[in-house]
Every structure is written in C-alpha cells, then in structure tokens.
Amino acid sequence: MNVMIEFLDRNCRPEPWRRKGWWVIAPGESKVAYGGSLSGLNRYWYWYAFAVDNAQWAGPFPENVPYSVFDWCPDVASDPSMNIGMRELDVNGAANWTIRLVPRP
C-alpha cells in the first residue's frame, strides 16, 4: 500500500498546501504521516492510497504527484507524474486521527 497526504503549510508559496508521499505500508503495519497535533494546523486534510493489486482509496479532489517519494509545495513539479483524486478528511479539531485502509473483497 502506498499513501500520500496534503495539509496546510503557511510556509508554502504561492498556495499554502504541502504534499507528502509515498509511505509504503505493509498489511498489518502502521505509519505516522504527520507527527504533530492536527487541531493546531487545519481542519481539512487530503489523502490518497493505492495497493499493488490496483485497489485505490481515491476521491474527487484532483492532484498531480510524482511516482517517487516527495515532500513539496505546489510550485514544485516533477516528471514523470500521475494524476490522482484525493479524499477529504475533516478532523474537526481532533488532535490526532487514524485511517484504516481495508481492501474490498
């Protein structure tokens, strides 16, 4: 499983959103994608995941991301890259959050 996130980062210019990925997560394993308190950063987060069997956890929010590991602001580009659709996560003031990715049969 490969996972990426997008979150508010006011140090990013021209748009204040940072994108990070790809965490490779084995079945039964967990990873910390952001180690700070979510409540002090922003309410909405975005994420996308895919598995080697072509399963995807996608949504309606488009993004262009590289195939390799990345940590960047929107003014960074990479070639080659792929278009994905991210899901929105509303943490609504929670300090931390866990997402369980369970493949459908």
C-alpha positions as CSV (number, residue, x, y, z in Angstrom):
1,M,0.0,0.0,0.0
2,N,1.3,3.5,-0.9
3,V,-0.2,6.6,0.8
4,M,0.2,10.4,0.3
5,I,-1.2,13.3,2.3
6,E,-1.8,17.0,1.7
7,F,-2.1,19.6,4.5
8,L,-2.0,23.3,5.3
9,D,1.5,24.7,5.5
10,R,1.7,28.5,5.5
11,N,5.4,28.4,4.6
12,C,4.4,27.1,1.1
13,R,4.0,29.6,-1.6
14,P,2.1,30.6,-3.7
15,E,-0.5,28.2,-2.2
16,P,-0.2,27.2,1.5
17,W,-0.5,23.4,0.9
18,R,2.2,20.7,1.4
19,R,2.1,17.3,-0.3
20,K,4.0,14.3,1.1
21,G,4.2,10.7,0.0
22,W,4.8,7.9,-0.6
23,W,4.6,5.9,2.6
24,V,4.8,2.2,1.8
25,I,2.7,0.3,4.4
26,A,2.7,-3.5,4.6
27,P,-0.5,-5.3,5.7
28,G,-0.9,-5.0,9.4
29,E,1.6,-2.2,9.6
30,S,1.0,1.4,10.5
31,K,2.9,4.7,9.8
32,V,2.7,8.2,11.2
33,A,2.2,10.6,8.3
34,Y,2.2,13.8,10.5
35,G,3.7,13.7,14.0
36,G,2.2,16.9,15.4
37,S,-1.2,17.9,16.7
38,L,-3.8,18.1,13.9
39,S,-6.0,20.6,15.8
40,G,-3.5,23.4,15.6
41,L,-2.8,23.0,11.9
42,N,-6.0,22.9,9.9
43,R,-9.4,21.2,9.9
44,Y,-9.2,19.7,6.4
45,W,-6.6,17.2,5.2
46,Y,-6.4,15.3,1.9
47,W,-5.1,11.9,1.1
48,Y,-4.9,9.1,-1.4
49,A,-3.7,5.5,-1.3
50,F,-3.2,2.6,-3.7
51,A,-2.2,-1.0,-3.4
52,V,-0.2,-3.2,-5.7
53,D,-3.3,-5.1,-6.7
54,N,-4.7,-1.8,-8.2
55,A,-7.1,-1.1,-5.3
56,Q,-7.4,2.6,-4.7
57,W,-8.7,4.9,-2.0
58,A,-9.4,7.9,-4.2
59,G,-11.8,10.9,-4.1
60,P,-12.9,13.9,-6.2
61,F,-10.0,16.3,-5.4
62,P,-7.5,16.2,-8.3
63,E,-3.8,16.4,-7.8
64,N,-0.7,15.7,-9.8
65,V,2.0,13.8,-7.9
66,P,5.3,12.0,-8.8
67,Y,5.8,8.3,-8.8
68,S,8.8,8.6,-6.4
69,V,8.9,9.8,-2.8
70,F,8.1,13.5,-2.4
71,D,7.7,16.4,0.1
72,W,6.8,19.6,-1.7
73,C,4.7,22.8,-2.0
74,P,2.5,23.4,-5.1
75,D,5.2,25.3,-7.0
76,V,7.3,22.2,-7.3
77,A,7.0,20.0,-10.3
78,S,8.2,16.5,-11.2
79,D,8.4,14.5,-14.3
80,P,7.1,11.8,-14.8
81,S,4.0,12.2,-12.6
82,M,0.4,10.8,-12.3
83,N,-3.0,12.4,-11.8
84,I,-4.9,11.2,-8.8
85,G,-8.1,12.1,-7.0
86,M,-7.7,12.7,-3.2
87,R,-10.2,12.1,-0.5
88,E,-11.0,14.9,2.0
89,L,-10.7,14.3,5.7
90,D,-12.4,16.6,8.2
91,V,-10.6,16.2,11.6
92,N,-12.9,18.8,13.1
93,G,-10.5,19.8,15.9
94,A,-9.2,16.4,16.8
95,A,-5.6,16.3,18.0
96,N,-4.9,13.0,16.1
97,W,-6.6,10.7,13.6
98,T,-6.1,7.2,12.3
99,I,-7.3,5.9,9.0
100,R,-7.6,2.1,8.5
101,L,-7.2,1.1,4.9
102,V,-9.1,-2.2,4.3
103,P,-9.3,-3.6,0.8
104,R,-12.6,-4.6,-0.5
105,P,-13.1,-8.3,-1.4
